[in-house]
Amino acid sequence: MIQIGFTGDFCPWMRIEEHYRSNNWKPLFESVLPFFKENDLNILDLECPLTTSSSKISKTGPHIKAHPDTAAILNHLNCTVVATANNHFKDYDWEGMKETYDSLKKQDIKWFGSGENLNEASRTFYWEKEDTKFAFINIAENEWTTTFGAEPGCHPIDLASVFNQIQEAKKTADFVVVIVHGGHEHYDLPSPRMKKWYRFFVDAGASAVIAHHTHIISGFEVYNEAPIFYSLGNFCFDWEGMRNLPCNKGMIVRLQFEKGKPITFEKEFVSHN
């Protein structure tokens, strides 16, 4: 059996970054470390660039970032690849993205879901273990950070393109997992639109769908033997004025894969008040 862990939004800024700078950050993750160590692969949603850049893009809402050295936290959590298609990864433009990639490389961490252009951002990430091949597709709702051609950015949701990408991945992969950054923020139930879309991904051939973006936990279901998690909420995302609230709770999920058998899963809940 192959075990793969997933989390919601990871942004090591504010108090997390302060603890990192004071070299007192490892105790913060002590309780969840066993979860990550037991998995064969862990994929976290890197919700912000890891950069010192001050070159903000034009957008509504906040610009967020964390220091490049905090990539060491991902390494500590046995995370070797991050999903980067989200509405904040390009907050500090291409300069911030490039610096993030450099910081990830220093920790031997790969990424997918973003890139210098749409071709790079839309690439499927393939991973193999024990003669079992996995395909991961990372997409985000069309906001300020998505790319539609030659410009840098994140992989946007386009239903026709995602359908074709799932179909192509199924030609060689035993399992296809779609990781989505979408939904309505701070709403704890999936909208009819998201239910329709995520079930469509399963009908197209996805083995599972993992979603985040809402900052709080939403429901999950098993649809045609495929687990769909509508939002894992926040994993590590400090925010002044929002502490001790539902957005400071998250779900971490372990999907368990065996060829010829339905996917099983385990879930744990985390809080970081």
N, C-alpha and C positions, 0 to 999 in steps of 0.2 A: 504493500500500500504506500502511495506517495502522498505526503501531506504538504499543503500549501496554505500559508497564512496571509490574511488580508486585513488592512486597517483602513479607517477613514482618514480624515485630514490631519496631516502632520506639518506643523509650523513651529519650529523651535525658537521662537522669539520671546520678548518680554521676560517673564520670570525664568523661563527655561534657559534663555540665553544668559541671563545673569548668573544662574547656577553653573552654567558651562564655563563662563569666564572665571568664576571663583573655584573651579575644579571640584564642584560639589554636586555634580549632576547624576552620577550613576545611581545613587540611592532612589532617585525619582522613578527609575524604571525597574527597580529590583523585583517588584511584585509581578510584572508582566514578562520579565526576561525568560522564564521557563517556557512560556508559550512560544516565543520566537525560536528558542534553541531546539525545540522538539520538531520543528518543521524542516522540510527539505528545501523549501524556498519561501521567502516572505516578500510581499509586494505592498509597499506603503504608498499612499497618495501624498506626494510632496507638494503641499499647497502653496508654497512660496518660493521665490528664488533665494539662493544662498549667495548673497552678494553684498559688496560695500558700495555699489553704484548709487548715484543720486539722480540718474536720468529717468525720471518717471514718464510713463506713457500718459496720454490724455484719456481719462475715463471718469465715470462716476464711481463713488464708493472709495474705500480706503486702498492705499498702496501698502503692501506688507512685504517684509524681507527678514532674513536672519543672517547671521555671520557665516561666511563660508566654512569656517572650521567646525561648525556644528554638524557637518556631515559625518563626523566621527560618531555621533549618536546612532545614526543609521547602521554603521558598521557594528557597533556594540550590540544592536538588536538583531544581528544576523540577517540584515537586509542587504541583498546583493543586487537588487533592481528596484527602481521606483517608477511609479506612474506619474506623469507630469502634465497631462491634459487637464487643465482646470482654469478657473477665471482669475487667477493671481500669478501664475508662473511667469507671465511676461510683464508684470507690473513695472519692472525696471528695464524694459526693452531688451534688445538683443545683447547689449552689454551685460545685463544682469543674467540672462540665460547662459551666455558663454562662461561667465564666472562660475555659475552653478555647475555646469558640466565639468569644468576643471576641478572643482572641489569634490565632485562625485568620483571622478577618475582617480584622484589621490587616495580614495578609500576603496578602489576596485569595485565601484557600484555602477551598474548600467542603468539606462533610462529608456523610456519610450513614451510616445504620446505628444512629443514636441520636437522642434528642430528648426533648421535654418530656412526651410520652406515646407510646403505642403507634402511634397514627396517624402521628406525625412520624417515629418511629424506623423504621417499616416502609416508608417511601417509597422507591420506585425512583429511582435517580439516572440521568438521561438526559443523553447527550452526543452531539453531532453534529460530523462533519467530512467534507468532500468528498461531500456527499449520502449519507453513511452514518450511520445512527443506532445508537447503542449504549445498552443498558440494563444497569445494574449493581445487583445485589441483595446486600445485606450482612446476614449473620445470624450469631448466636453461640449456642453451647450454653447451656442454661438454668442459669445459675449465679446469682451474687449481684447482677449488674448488669442483668439483663433486665427488661423491663417487659411487663405483661400487660393494661394498660388505661390508667387516667388518670395513673399515676405516671411520673416521668421514668425513662429507662433505655435499654437497648440492644435491638435487634430480635432476639427469640428464634427458635430453630429450631422451626418447626411444619410438618411435612411437607405437610399439606393446604394450609395457607396459602401456603407457598412454591410449591407446584405451581400454585395459582391465580395467584400473582403472576408466575411465569414465563410462564404462558399469556397473561396480560393484556399483559405486556411484548412478547411476540412479535407482537402485533397491529400494532405500529407500529415496532418496532426490527428492524434487520437482524441484530444480534448481541446475545445476552443472556449476561452473565457473572455467575455466582454466586460471591461471595466469602464463605468460611466460616471462622469462628473455632471450631475444634472438634478433637476427637481426644484421644489419651492423651499427657499431657506426658512428654517425655524418652523416648519409645518411637519407634524409627526405622522402624516399619512401620505402615501403616494397619490399623486393626482391621476385621474383617468388617463391622461396623456402618457404619463410615464409607465403606467401599467400596460398600456397598449404597445408602447415602443419596446419595452423590455421583453414582453411576451413575443413580440415580433422577432426580436433577436434570437430567441429560442426556436421559434418556428423556422428561422433561417438556418439553424444548425448549431447555435451556441449551446455549449454544455452547461454553462452557468453564467449568471450576470451579477456583478458586484457594483454597487453604486454608492456615491457619497456626494456631498455639496450642501446638503440641507443643514448641516451643523448639529443636527439632532438625529436620534435613532428613529428610523421608520420601520415598517413591517417587513416581513419576508414571507415567501411562499415557495412551494415546489410545484412548478408548472411543467407538465409533460416530462417528469423525472429530472428537471433542471432546477436547481436552487436559484432563486432570485432574491437578492437582498437589496431592498429599495433605498436604504441609506444606512451606513455604518456609523453615522454621526462623526464627532471629532475624536481623534485619538490623542493628539497632543497639540492643543491650539489655545494658548492663553489669550484672554481678552479682557481688558479693564472694563468694569461695569457689567460684565456678563458672567461673573464667577458665582459658583454655588447655584447654578441654573441648569436646565436640561442640556444646554449646549456644552456643558463640561462633563458630559457622560457619553460614552461611546461603546461600540461593540467591536470586538475583534473576532474574526471568523477563520476557522481552519476547515478547508475543503479536503476531503479524502478521496483519492482516485485509485481505482483498480480497473484494468481493462475488462470489458464485458460486464461490468456491474454498475448499478446506479451510483451516483456521487453521494457520499454521506458528508455530514458536517458536524462540527462542534463550535459552540460560540461562548464567549466570555464577555463580561461587561466591565468596563473600566471607568474610573472617575478621576478627575484631576482638579479638584476645587482649589 
